[in-house]
């Protein structure tokens, strides 16, 4: 059960949310706001890099917490 929760956290934090952010950011800044493509790419990728760093810390905390909860049960 805990492995399933860890897998769901991982899929949400590292796959689903970044893809949604990339898609919405490109849609908003290129199509609606008419920004330069290279400006959008650098802005979006830098935000994604910061996001991945922070979410890695969160994922480590959540995986440690779920493994400790599994040991207590």
The first five atom37 places (N, CA, C, CB, O) and aatype in JSON, in Angstrom:
{
  "aatype": [20, 20, 20, 20, 20, 20, 20, 20, 20, 20, 20, 20, 20, 20, 20, 20, 20, 20, 20, 20, 20, 20, 20, 20, 20, 20, 20, 20, 20, 20, 20, 20, 20, 20, 20, 20, 20, 20, 20, 20, 20, 20, 20, 20, 20, 20, 20, 20, 20, 20, 20, 20, 20, 20, 20, 20, 20, 20, 20, 20, 20, 20, 20, 20, 20, 20, 20, 20, 20, 20, 20, 20, 20],
  "atom_mask": [
    [1, 1, 1, 1, 1],
    [1, 1, 1, 1, 1],
    [1, 1, 1, 1, 1],
    [1, 1, 1, 1, 1],
    [1, 1, 1, 1, 1],
    [1, 1, 1, 1, 1],
    [1, 1, 1, 1, 1],
    [1, 1, 1, 1, 1],
    [1, 1, 1, 1, 1],
    [1, 1, 1, 1, 1],
    [1, 1, 1, 1, 1],
    [1, 1, 1, 1, 1],
    [1, 1, 1, 1, 1],
    [1, 1, 1, 1, 1],
    [1, 1, 1, 1, 1],
    [1, 1, 1, 1, 1],
    [1, 1, 1, 1, 1],
    [1, 1, 1, 1, 1],
    [1, 1, 1, 1, 1],
    [1, 1, 1, 1, 1],
    [1, 1, 1, 1, 1],
    [1, 1, 1, 1, 1],
    [1, 1, 1, 1, 1],
    [1, 1, 1, 1, 1],
    [1, 1, 1, 1, 1],
    [1, 1, 1, 1, 1],
    [1, 1, 1, 1, 1],
    [1, 1, 1, 1, 1],
    [1, 1, 1, 1, 1],
    [1, 1, 1, 1, 1],
    [1, 1, 1, 1, 1],
    [1, 1, 1, 1, 1],
    [1, 1, 1, 1, 1],
    [1, 1, 1, 1, 1],
    [1, 1, 1, 1, 1],
    [1, 1, 1, 1, 1],
    [1, 1, 1, 1, 1],
    [1, 1, 1, 1, 1],
    [1, 1, 1, 1, 1],
    [1, 1, 1, 1, 1],
    [1, 1, 1, 1, 1],
    [1, 1, 1, 1, 1],
    [1, 1, 1, 1, 1],
    [1, 1, 1, 1, 1],
    [1, 1, 1, 1, 1],
    [1, 1, 1, 1, 1],
    [1, 1, 1, 1, 1],
    [1, 1, 1, 1, 1],
    [1, 1, 1, 1, 1],
    [1, 1, 1, 1, 1],
    [1, 1, 1, 1, 1],
    [1, 1, 1, 1, 1],
    [1, 1, 1, 1, 1],
    [1, 1, 1, 1, 1],
    [1, 1, 1, 1, 1],
    [1, 1, 1, 1, 1],
    [1, 1, 1, 1, 1],
    [1, 1, 1, 1, 1],
    [1, 1, 1, 1, 1],
    [1, 1, 1, 1, 1],
    [1, 1, 1, 1, 1],
    [1, 1, 1, 1, 1],
    [1, 1, 1, 1, 1],
    [1, 1, 1, 1, 1],
    [1, 1, 1, 1, 1],
    [1, 1, 1, 1, 1],
    [1, 1, 1, 1, 1],
    [1, 1, 1, 1, 1],
    [1, 1, 1, 1, 1],
    [1, 1, 1, 1, 1],
    [1, 1, 1, 1, 1],
    [1, 1, 1, 1, 1],
    [1, 1, 1, 1, 1]
  ],
  "atom_positions": [
    [[0.83, -1.2, 0.0], [0.0, 0.0, 0.0], [0.87, 1.26, 0.0], [-0.94, 0.0, 1.22], [0.59, 2.21, -0.74]],
    [[1.92, 1.27, 0.83], [2.75, 2.46, 0.9], [3.54, 2.68, -0.39], [3.71, 2.36, 2.09], [3.8, 3.82, -0.77]],
    [[3.93, 1.61, -1.05], [4.62, 1.78, -2.32], [3.7, 2.43, -3.35], [5.12, 0.43, -2.84], [4.16, 3.21, -4.18]],
    [[2.43, 2.11, -3.28], [1.45, 2.7, -4.19], [1.32, 4.21, -3.91], [0.07, 2.0, -4.05], [1.24, 5.0, -4.84]],
    [[1.3, 4.59, -2.65], [1.2, 6.02, -2.3], [2.45, 6.76, -2.75], [1.01, 6.19, -0.77], [2.35, 7.87, -3.27]],
    [[3.61, 6.17, -2.57], [4.85, 6.78, -3.01], [4.86, 6.94, -4.52], [6.06, 5.95, -2.55], [5.33, 7.96, -5.04]],
    [[4.35, 5.95, -5.22], [4.27, 6.03, -6.68], [3.32, 7.13, -7.13], [3.83, 4.68, -7.26], [3.6, 7.84, -8.09]],
    [[2.2, 7.28, -6.44], [1.25, 8.35, -6.77], [1.85, 9.73, -6.51], [-0.03, 8.19, -5.97], [1.69, 10.65, -7.32]],
    [[2.54, 9.88, -5.38], [3.22, 11.14, -5.09], [4.24, 11.47, -6.18], [3.91, 11.08, -3.72], [4.3, 12.59, -6.68]],
    [[5.03, 10.47, -6.54], [6.06, 10.68, -7.55], [5.44, 11.08, -8.88], [6.91, 9.42, -7.72], [5.88, 12.05, -9.5]],
    [[4.44, 10.35, -9.32], [3.8, 10.66, -10.6], [3.18, 12.05, -10.6], [2.73, 9.62, -10.92], [3.28, 12.77, -11.6]],
    [[2.55, 12.43, -9.52], [1.94, 13.76, -9.45], [2.96, 14.87, -9.39], [1.06, 13.85, -8.26], [2.85, 15.85, -10.12]],
    [[3.96, 14.71, -8.54], [4.94, 15.78, -8.33], [5.93, 15.94, -9.46], [5.68, 15.54, -7.06], [6.34, 17.06, -9.78]],
    [[6.33, 14.84, -10.08], [7.42, 14.9, -11.05], [7.0, 14.72, -12.5], [8.41, 13.87, -10.71], [7.79, 15.0, -13.4]],
    [[5.78, 14.28, -12.74], [5.37, 14.06, -14.12], [4.15, 14.91, -14.49], [5.05, 12.58, -14.35], [4.21, 15.69, -15.44]],
    [[3.06, 14.77, -13.75], [1.8, 15.42, -14.13], [1.87, 16.94, -13.97], [0.66, 14.87, -13.28], [1.6, 17.66, -14.93]],
    [[2.22, 17.42, -12.8], [2.23, 18.87, -12.56], [3.22, 19.63, -13.44], [2.55, 19.13, -11.12], [2.86, 20.69, -13.95]],
    [[4.45, 19.14, -13.65], [5.35, 19.86, -14.56], [4.84, 19.9, -16.0], [6.71, 19.22, -14.53], [5.0, 20.91, -16.69]],
    [[4.24, 18.8, -16.47], [3.7, 18.81, -17.83], [2.55, 19.8, -17.95], [3.24, 17.41, -18.24], [2.46, 20.52, -18.94]],
    [[1.69, 19.83, -16.96], [0.6, 20.81, -16.97], [1.13, 22.24, -16.94], [-0.33, 20.58, -15.78], [0.6, 23.12, -17.63]],
    [[2.17, 22.47, -16.14], [2.76, 23.81, -16.08], [3.37, 24.2, -17.42], [3.81, 23.87, -14.99], [3.16, 25.32, -17.89]],
    [[4.13, 23.28, -18.02], [4.74, 23.58, -19.32], [3.68, 23.91, -20.37], [5.59, 22.41, -19.79], [3.8, 24.9, -21.09]],
    [[2.67, 23.09, -20.43], [1.61, 23.3, -21.43], [0.89, 24.62, -21.2], [0.61, 22.14, -21.38], [0.7, 25.39, -22.14]],
    [[0.5, 24.89, -19.96], [-0.23, 26.13, -19.69], [0.65, 27.36, -19.86], [-0.79, 26.1, -18.28], [0.18, 28.4, -20.33]],
    [[1.92, 27.26, -19.49], [2.83, 28.39, -19.65], [3.07, 28.71, -21.12], [4.15, 28.1, -18.95], [3.03, 29.87, -21.52]],
    [[3.33, 27.67, -21.92], [3.5, 27.89, -23.35], [2.24, 28.45, -23.98], [3.91, 26.6, -24.05], [2.3, 29.38, -24.78]],
    [[1.11, 27.9, -23.61], [-0.16, 28.38, -24.16], [-0.39, 29.84, -23.8], [-1.33, 27.53, -23.65], [-0.76, 30.65, -24.65]],
    [[-0.18, 30.18, -22.53], [-0.44, 31.54, -22.07], [0.56, 32.54, -22.66], [-0.38, 31.59, -20.55], [0.15, 33.59, -23.17]],
    [[1.83, 32.23, -22.6], [2.84, 33.23, -22.99], [3.06, 33.32, -24.49], [4.15, 32.9, -22.33], [3.36, 34.4, -24.99]],
    [[2.92, 32.24, -25.23], [3.16, 32.29, -26.67], [1.88, 32.64, -27.43], [3.71, 30.95, -27.17], [1.87, 33.54, -28.27]],
    [[0.81, 31.93, -27.13], [-0.42, 32.1, -27.91], [-1.19, 33.35, -27.48], [-1.32, 30.87, -27.76], [-1.58, 34.16, -28.32]],
    [[-1.4, 33.52, -26.2], [-2.24, 34.62, -25.72], [-1.46, 35.92, -25.58], [-2.87, 34.26, -24.38], [-1.93, 36.97, -26.02]],
    [[-0.27, 35.87, -24.98], [0.5, 37.09, -24.71], [1.48, 37.45, -25.83], [1.25, 36.93, -23.43], [1.98, 38.58, -25.84]],
    [[1.76, 36.57, -26.73], [2.66, 36.77, -27.88], [4.09, 37.12, -27.47], [2.11, 37.87, -28.77], [4.7, 38.03, -28.03]],
    [[4.62, 36.39, -26.5], [6.02, 36.57, -26.12], [6.92, 35.83, -27.09], [6.26, 36.08, -24.67], [6.46, 34.98, -27.85]],
    [[8.21, 36.15, -27.06], [9.2, 35.47, -27.88], [9.36, 34.03, -27.37], [10.55, 36.22, -27.84], [9.35, 33.78, -26.17]],
    [[9.51, 33.1, -28.29], [9.58, 31.67, -27.94], [10.78, 31.38, -27.05], [9.65, 30.82, -29.2], [10.65, 30.63, -26.08]],
    [[11.95, 31.94, -27.34], [13.15, 31.66, -26.54], [13.04, 32.24, -25.13], [14.38, 32.22, -27.23], [13.56, 31.66, -24.18]],
    [[12.37, 33.36, -25.0], [12.13, 33.94, -23.67], [11.21, 33.03, -22.86], [11.52, 35.36, -23.8], [11.44, 32.82, -21.67]],
    [[10.2, 32.51, -23.49], [9.27, 31.61, -22.81], [9.97, 30.32, -22.4], [8.07, 31.29, -23.72], [9.76, 29.82, -21.29]],
    [[10.81, 29.78, -23.28], [11.52, 28.54, -22.97], [12.45, 28.74, -21.79], [12.32, 28.06, -24.19], [12.46, 27.91, -20.88]],
    [[13.24, 29.81, -21.77], [14.17, 30.02, -20.65], [13.43, 30.28, -19.35], [15.11, 31.18, -20.95], [13.82, 29.76, -18.3]],
    [[12.38, 31.08, -19.39], [11.6, 31.35, -18.17], [10.96, 30.07, -17.63], [10.52, 32.39, -18.45], [11.04, 29.79, -16.43]],
    [[10.34, 29.32, -18.5], [9.64, 28.12, -18.08], [10.59, 27.06, -17.56], [8.83, 27.56, -19.22], [10.31, 26.43, -16.53]],
    [[11.7, 26.84, -18.24], [12.64, 25.82, -17.79], [13.34, 26.2, -16.48], [13.67, 25.56, -18.86], [13.66, 25.33, -15.68]],
    [[13.57, 27.49, -16.27], [14.18, 27.89, -15.0], [13.2, 27.7, -13.85], [14.64, 29.36, -15.07], [13.6, 27.3, -12.75]],
    [[11.93, 27.98, -14.08], [10.93, 27.74, -13.04], [10.79, 26.25, -12.77], [9.56, 28.33, -13.45], [10.66, 25.84, -11.61]],
    [[10.82, 25.43, -13.82], [10.74, 23.98, -13.65], [11.95, 23.46, -12.87], [10.65, 23.29, -15.02], [11.8, 22.54, -12.06]],
    [[13.13, 24.01, -13.09], [14.33, 23.57, -12.36], [14.17, 23.86, -10.87], [15.59, 24.27, -12.91], [14.49, 23.01, -10.04]],
    [[13.7, 25.04, -10.53], [13.47, 25.37, -9.12], [12.4, 24.47, -8.54], [13.07, 26.85, -8.97], [12.52, 24.0, -7.41]],
    [[11.33, 24.23, -9.3], [10.26, 23.35, -8.86], [10.78, 21.94, -8.58], [9.14, 23.29, -9.91], [10.44, 21.36, -7.55]],
    [[11.59, 21.39, -9.48], [12.13, 20.04, -9.28], [13.01, 19.96, -8.05], [12.92, 19.6, -10.5], [12.98, 18.95, -7.34]],
    [[13.78, 20.98, -7.78], [14.61, 20.99, -6.57], [13.74, 20.97, -5.32], [15.53, 22.22, -6.56], [13.96, 20.16, -4.42]],
    [[12.75, 21.84, -5.27], [11.88, 21.9, -4.1], [11.05, 20.62, -3.94], [10.96, 23.12, -4.19], [10.89, 20.12, -2.83]],
    [[10.54, 20.1, -5.03], [9.72, 18.9, -4.95], [10.56, 17.66, -4.62], [8.98, 18.68, -6.26], [10.03, 16.7, -4.06]],
    [[11.83, 17.67, -4.96], [12.7, 16.57, -4.54], [12.81, 16.54, -3.02], [14.1, 16.71, -5.18], [12.78, 15.47, -2.41]],
    [[12.94, 17.71, -2.42], [12.99, 17.79, -0.96], [11.67, 17.33, -0.35], [13.3, 19.23, -0.5], [11.66, 16.59, 0.64]],
    [[10.56, 17.75, -0.92], [9.24, 17.33, -0.43], [9.07, 15.83, -0.59], [8.12, 18.09, -1.18], [8.55, 15.16, 0.3]],
    [[9.49, 15.29, -1.73], [9.35, 13.86, -1.98], [10.17, 13.04, -0.99], [9.76, 13.53, -3.4], [9.71, 12.0, -0.53]],
    [[11.35, 13.5, -0.67], [12.18, 12.79, 0.32], [11.47, 12.78, 1.67], [13.59, 13.45, 0.45], [11.44, 11.75, 2.35]],
    [[10.91, 13.92, 2.06], [10.18, 14.0, 3.32], [8.97, 13.07, 3.31], [9.74, 15.45, 3.59], [8.73, 12.35, 4.28]],
    [[8.19, 13.09, 2.22], [7.0, 12.25, 2.15], [7.33, 10.76, 2.11], [6.17, 12.63, 0.93], [6.65, 9.96, 2.73]],
    [[8.37, 10.4, 1.38], [8.74, 8.98, 1.31], [9.27, 8.5, 2.65], [9.78, 8.75, 0.21], [9.02, 7.36, 3.03]],
    [[10.01, 9.34, 3.37], [10.47, 8.96, 4.7], [9.3, 8.8, 5.66], [11.47, 9.99, 5.25], [9.28, 7.89, 6.48]],
    [[8.33, 9.71, 5.55], [7.16, 9.65, 6.43], [6.33, 8.42, 6.15], [6.31, 10.91, 6.26], [5.87, 7.75, 7.08]],
    [[6.11, 8.09, 4.87], [5.31, 6.92, 4.54], [6.04, 5.63, 4.92], [4.97, 6.91, 3.06], [5.4, 4.65, 5.31]],
    [[7.36, 5.61, 4.81], [8.1, 4.4, 5.22], [8.07, 4.24, 6.73], [9.57, 4.46, 4.72], [8.0, 3.11, 7.22]],
    [[8.12, 5.33, 7.49], [8.02, 5.24, 8.95], [6.63, 4.8, 9.38], [8.37, 6.59, 9.6], [6.49, 4.02, 10.32]],
    [[5.58, 5.29, 8.67], [4.22, 4.88, 8.98], [4.03, 3.4, 8.69], [3.21, 5.71, 8.19], [3.31, 2.72, 9.42]],
    [[4.67, 2.91, 7.64], [4.58, 1.48, 7.31], [5.27, 0.61, 8.34], [5.18, 1.23, 5.95], [4.83, -0.52, 8.58]],
    [[6.33, 1.1, 8.94], [7.05, 0.33, 9.96], [6.25, 0.28, 11.26], [8.43, 0.95, 10.21], [6.31, -0.7, 12.0]],
    [[5.48, 1.35, 11.55], [4.72, 1.4, 12.8], [3.5, 0.51, 12.75], [4.3, 2.82, 13.09], [3.02, 0.07, 13.8]],
    [[2.98, 0.22, 11.58], [1.75, -0.6, 11.48], [2.06, -2.03, 11.49], [0.97, -0.28, 10.25], [1.16, -2.86, 11.41]]
  ]
}
